[in-house]
Amino acid sequence: MVYILEPIDITREMIFNRVSEENMMEHYLGVPVQRGLLKSPLRDDKQPTCSFYRNRKNGNLIFHDFSGDFHGDAVAVVMRKYNCSYYKALHIIANDFGIIQSKNLTKNEPLIKYTNNKIEEKGDAVIQAEIKDFDKYELDWWAKFGIDYPTLKKFRVFSCKNVFLNGDLFHLYKPNQLVFGYYDGIREDIER
């Protein structure tokens, strides 16, 4: 391996051409990159609320926390974890993966052994939901926004019990959780 001593202009392309996004995510998050929900390593998370996916626009691997706490690529993960700027995050990654040797940075060892899993997008996601009757607490929640049961029915909004994404369990029913689905009919011979 060729080591470059600083100063050098570290770019995203330089790093992403040498290190897989999956390895970077595993290095800094300490969880295997795989499909399905997991607990967030970036905060105290008692329920699995996070997942990995590929952004359709540019193909980047994204770590998404459905609580609204975090959404970003490997560089954003480093920025969050080390509370640093984009430029500093690039230097941390480059140093940790041996692209540069920086006397000003501590080398962060991987938190887990790399799995070499790859997340690839394979067309549209298949979402299946086991629907249930609305509970009173759900209708009360909608009522706060001026939405009643006839309106929900008109716009084909349903209360979901269990939800599956590409055949894998995505959400398991728990009392007092709000999980809703919207049925968009059939377009292009696909139920939406």
N, C-alpha and C positions, 0 to 999 in steps of 0.2 A: 504494500500500500504506500502511496506517495503522501507525505505529510506536507502541508503548506503552512509555513509559519506566518503569523499575522504581520502586518495588516494586509487584508485582501477583501475585496468586495464580495461578500457572501450573498448569493441569491437563492431564491426559492427553487429555481430550476436546477441550480448546481446540486442542491441537496436531494430534491425529488428524483433526479436522474441517477443518484447513487444509492438511495435508501428507500425501501418500500414504505408506503404510507402505513401499512399494517404493522410493520416493525416499529415505526415511530410511535404509533398509538399504544402498542403493547409496552414499549419502553417507558413511556411517561405515565400511562394510566394504570399499568400493572394488572390488566385484565386481558383475557384472550379476545382477539377480534373474531367475532362470530355473529351469526344471525340470532335474533331473539332479544328479549329484554334482559337487562342486568342492572344491578345497583350502581349508582354513580360513585366512582372513586374520587370525584372532585368535591363532594360534600357528604354530610351525614344523610344517608338515604336508607330508609327502612324497608322500602318497597322497590322492586325493579321498575325503574322509570326511564331507562336509557337504552339506546340501541345505536348500531352502526349502519350506515347506508352510503351508497354512492350517489353523489349529486348528479342529476341527469343533465344539468346545464354544462358542467365542465368535467364530470367524472371523478371529482375529488372524493376521497373517503371522509365522511363526516361522522362525528360523535354528537348525538342529539339527546338532550335531557328533556323529556316531555313535561317536566315541571316548569319549564320556561327558564331554568337556571343557566343553561349553557347550550350552545349550538356552534360547532366549528370544526375546522380541519386540524391536522397535527400541529401546525404552527400556533393556532389559536389555543390548543390544549396547553402548549408550553407557556404561552403568554399568560394564561389563567393560572397555571400551576406555580409559576415563578414570579407572577405579578410584574411582568416586564413588557417592554416595547416589542414591536414586530422585529425590528432589526436585532435586538438583543436575543430574541427567541431563535432567530436564524443562527446566530453565533453559538448559542447553547447546543442546538441540534448538531451543527457542524462539528463542534468540539466533542460531543458525546459519541458521535459515530466515526470519529477519526478522520474527518475530512480536513480539519485544521487541528493544530495543537495550540491552545491558548494558555499562556501562563497566568492570565487574569481570570480564568474560569475553572471551577471545580468540575471534574468529569463525573457525571451522574451515571451510575451503573443501571442496567435494566432492572425493572422491578420483578419481571418474570422471564422465564425462558421463552424465546420467540416460538410461536406455533406454526408460522409460515402459512397460516390460513389466508385465503384471498376472498374478498367480498366483491362479487361481480353482480352487476344488474342484469337481469334476464327478462326484460320486457315489463309489462304491467304487473303490479302487485295483485295478488288474489286475496281479497278480504272477505271473510265469511263471518257472519254474526248469528249467534243464537239470541233471538229477540225475546223480550218479556213484556208483560203489561207494565205501564208506568206505575211506580209507587207514588204515594202521596208526597213524600219529600221531594221527588223529582218534579212533580207538577207544581208544587209550591215554589221550587227554584225557578221554573220557567215563568210562573206568575209574576215574579219580581221584575220581569222584563216586559210584562203586559202580554204574554203569550199563553194562550189557554189550550186545552186538549184538542178542540176542533181545528185550531190553527196548526198544531203539530201534525195532526192527521192529514190535513190538506196538503202540507208541504212534505209529507212522507218522512217524518222524523220518528225514530223508534228508540226505545230504551233497550240497550244491549246487555245481555247477561254475560256471555263468554264471546270473545272475539279471537279469530284466527287469522294470521297473516302468512300467506304462502304455505298453508297447512300446519303451521306451528302456532301453539297457543300464544296469543299476544296479550290478552287480558282475561283474568279469571275473576268471576263475580265475587264481590265482597259487599255486604250491606252498607248502605249510605254512601256509595260511590256513584258519581255521575258519569255514565258512559252512554253516549248517544250515537246513533248512526243515521245517515240520510240516504234514502234510496232514490237513485237518479234514473231509474228505468233501464231500458235496453237501447244501446246505441252501438252501431257497427257490430251487431250480433253478440254483444257482450253486456251482461248485466252489470250495471254500475251502482 
